[in-house]
């Protein structure tokens, strides 16, 4: 149906969030914690039967990994944010000092995308009437960011800490509950590895069973190799 505002176009499909949103860092952070702490616990269990030592190693691995992930993520995102802010300031200054050149640059951008020159010039002129809107268009096209939508270092660090800790506590939980067998921790970790891998299918568009089995294989190999190294060291001494 066509109205005064033009035809209404129905939506026949929806796209997934290709940026990953919150799911990607959460899933991959938890997976990192799960694989690394499972491998660490398996390695220590391969070298000693003392469950208190194994549990202590698991707790230390959880804490060290979570704090390391949070610190690294904070510094990385903070540096990225500061760089973006510096470049946005450069763009803002150029728009104030050379408005005609910046408007022409915007018109050229639309021309390259197939808009007729006259229409591109008019679109650029109308957008440039609002400096903040023009700044957003310039920075989005030139830098790939929006001035008011930069990532938060605190949010990134907090989410990394929590997701890593959630993953790392899974192989540790049986020992904290008093279980003395590595196989219980291994079985729980294997189920979690497959589940986390299957969940990744929501990000990667692969079959859930494929991503689940792949993550199970990767985590299992890492733990087996570390267990073998621990057994070798435990048998021969340091």
C-alpha positions in Angstrom: 0.0 0.0 0.0 1.2 3.5 -0.9 0.6 6.4 1.4 1.5 10.1 1.5 4.9 9.2 3.0 5.7 6.7 0.3 5.3 2.9 0.0 5.8 0.8 3.1 8.3 -1.9 2.5 7.7 -5.1 4.4 10.6 -6.8 6.1 11.0 -10.4 4.8 14.1 -11.4 6.9 16.2 -10.4 9.9 19.9 -10.3 10.1 21.9 -11.6 13.0 24.2 -9.2 14.9 27.4 -9.7 12.9 29.4 -7.6 15.5 28.8 -10.3 18.1 27.2 -7.8 20.6 27.5 -9.0 24.2 27.4 -12.7 23.2 30.7 -13.0 21.5 33.0 -11.6 24.3 30.9 -13.4 26.9 31.1 -16.8 25.2 34.7 -16.6 24.2 35.7 -15.2 27.6 34.0 -18.1 29.3 35.5 -20.6 26.9 39.0 -19.2 27.5 38.5 -19.6 31.2 37.1 -23.1 30.8 39.9 -24.4 28.5 42.8 -22.8 30.4 41.7 -23.8 33.9 40.7 -27.3 32.8 44.1 -27.8 31.3 45.8 -26.3 34.4 43.9 -28.6 36.7 44.5 -31.6 34.5 48.3 -30.8 34.4 48.5 -30.5 38.2 46.4 -33.6 38.7 48.8 -35.5 36.4 51.7 -34.6 38.6 50.1 -35.1 42.1 47.1 -36.9 43.7 46.9 -34.2 46.4 43.4 -32.7 45.8 44.1 -29.7 48.0 47.1 -28.8 45.8 44.9 -29.4 42.7 42.1 -27.2 44.1 44.6 -24.5 45.1 46.0 -24.5 41.6 42.5 -24.2 40.1 41.6 -21.3 42.3 44.9 -19.6 41.5 44.3 -20.2 37.8 40.9 -18.7 38.0 42.0 -15.6 39.9 45.1 -15.0 37.8 43.3 -15.5 34.5 40.3 -13.4 35.4 42.4 -10.5 36.7 44.8 -10.8 33.7 41.9 -10.8 31.2 40.2 -7.9 32.9 43.4 -5.8 33.1 44.4 -6.6 29.5 40.9 -5.8 28.2 40.8 -2.5 30.2 44.1 -1.3 28.8 43.3 -2.4 25.3 39.8 -0.8 25.2 41.0 2.3 27.0 43.8 2.7 24.4 41.4 2.1 21.6 39.0 4.7 23.0 41.7 7.3 23.5 42.9 6.9 20.0 39.4 7.2 18.6 38.8 10.3 20.7 42.0 11.9 19.4 41.1 11.2 15.8 37.5 12.5 16.4 39.0 15.7 17.8 41.1 16.1 14.6 38.0 15.6 12.5 36.1 18.1 14.6 38.9 20.7 14.2 39.1 20.2 10.4 35.3 20.7 10.1 35.6 24.0 12.1 38.6 25.3 10.1 37.7 24.0 6.6 33.9 23.5 6.4 33.7 23.8 2.6 36.4 21.1 2.1 34.8 18.8 4.6 31.4 19.2 2.9 33.0 18.5 -0.5 34.6 15.4 1.0 31.2 14.2 2.2 29.7 14.8 -1.2 32.5 12.9 -2.9 31.8 10.0 -0.5 28.2 9.7 -1.6 29.3 10.0 -5.3 31.6 7.1 -4.8 28.6 5.1 -3.6 26.7 5.8 -6.7 24.7 9.0 -5.9 24.4 11.6 -8.7 26.8 14.5 -8.1 24.0 17.1 -7.7 22.1 15.0 -5.2 25.3 14.1 -3.4 26.2 17.8 -3.0 22.7 18.5 -1.7 22.8 15.6 0.8 26.2 16.8 2.0 24.9 20.3 2.4 21.9 19.3 4.4 23.9 17.0 6.6 26.5 19.7 7.2 23.9 22.1 8.6 24.1 20.1 11.8 27.8 19.9 12.9 27.3 17.0 15.3 25.4 15.0 12.7 28.1 15.8 10.1 30.8 14.8 12.6 29.1 11.5 13.2 28.8 10.7 9.4 32.5 11.7 8.9 33.8 9.6 11.7 31.6 6.6 11.0 32.8 6.6 7.4 36.5 7.5 8.0 37.1 5.9 11.4 34.3 3.3 11.7 33.2 4.8 15.1 30.5 7.1 16.4 31.6 9.9 18.8 28.9 9.0 21.3 29.1 5.2 21.0 32.7 4.4 22.0 33.4 1.2 24.0 33.7 1.5 27.8 36.9 0.1 29.3 35.2 -0.6 32.6 32.4 -2.5 30.9 34.9 -4.5 28.9 37.0 -5.3 31.9 34.1 -6.3 34.0 32.5 -8.6 31.4 35.9 -10.2 30.7 36.5 -10.9 34.4 33.0 -12.4 35.0 32.9 -14.5 31.8 36.4 -15.9 32.4 35.6 -16.7 36.0 32.4 -18.5 35.0 34.3 -20.7 32.6 37.2 -21.3 35.0 35.0 -22.4 37.9 33.4 -25.3 36.0 36.4 -27.7 36.1 37.2 -26.5 39.6 33.7 -27.0 41.1 34.0 -30.8 41.7 37.2 -30.3 43.7 35.7 -27.5 45.8 32.8 -29.9 46.5 35.1 -32.6 47.8 35.3 -34.8 44.7 38.8 -36.4 44.4 38.6 -37.8 40.9 39.9 -35.9 37.9 37.4 -37.7 35.7 34.4 -36.0 37.3 36.0 -32.6 36.5 36.9 -33.8 33.1 33.4 -35.0 32.3 31.8 -31.8 33.5 34.3 -29.8 31.5 33.7 -31.8 28.4 30.0 -31.2 28.6 30.6 -27.5 29.1 33.1 -27.3 26.2 30.6 -28.9 23.8 27.8 -26.6 25.1 30.0 -23.5 24.8 31.1 -24.5 21.3 27.5 -25.1 20.3 26.6 -21.7 21.6 29.3 -20.1 19.4 27.1 -21.2 16.4 25.0 -18.2 17.1 28.0 -16.0 16.3 29.7 -17.9 13.5 26.7 -19.3 11.6 28.2 -22.8 11.6 26.2 -26.0 12.6 25.9 -26.3 16.4 27.2 -29.8 16.5 30.3 -28.8 14.4 31.3 -25.9 16.7 30.5 -28.0 19.7 32.7 -31.0 18.7 35.5 -28.7 17.5 35.6 -26.9 20.9 35.4 -30.3 22.7 38.3 -31.6 20.6 40.5 -28.4 21.2 39.9 -28.4 24.9 40.3 -32.1 25.3 43.7 -32.0 23.4 44.9 -29.1 25.5 44.0 -30.9 28.8 45.4 -34.2 27.6 48.7 -32.7 26.7 49.0 -30.8 29.9 48.0 -33.9 31.9 50.8 -35.8 30.1 53.3 -33.1 30.9 52.2 -33.1 34.6 52.5 -36.8 34.7 56.0 -36.7 33.3 57.2 -34.1 35.7 55.4 -35.8 38.6 57.1 -39.1 37.9 60.6 -37.8 37.4 60.5 -34.8 39.7 61.5 -31.2 38.8 
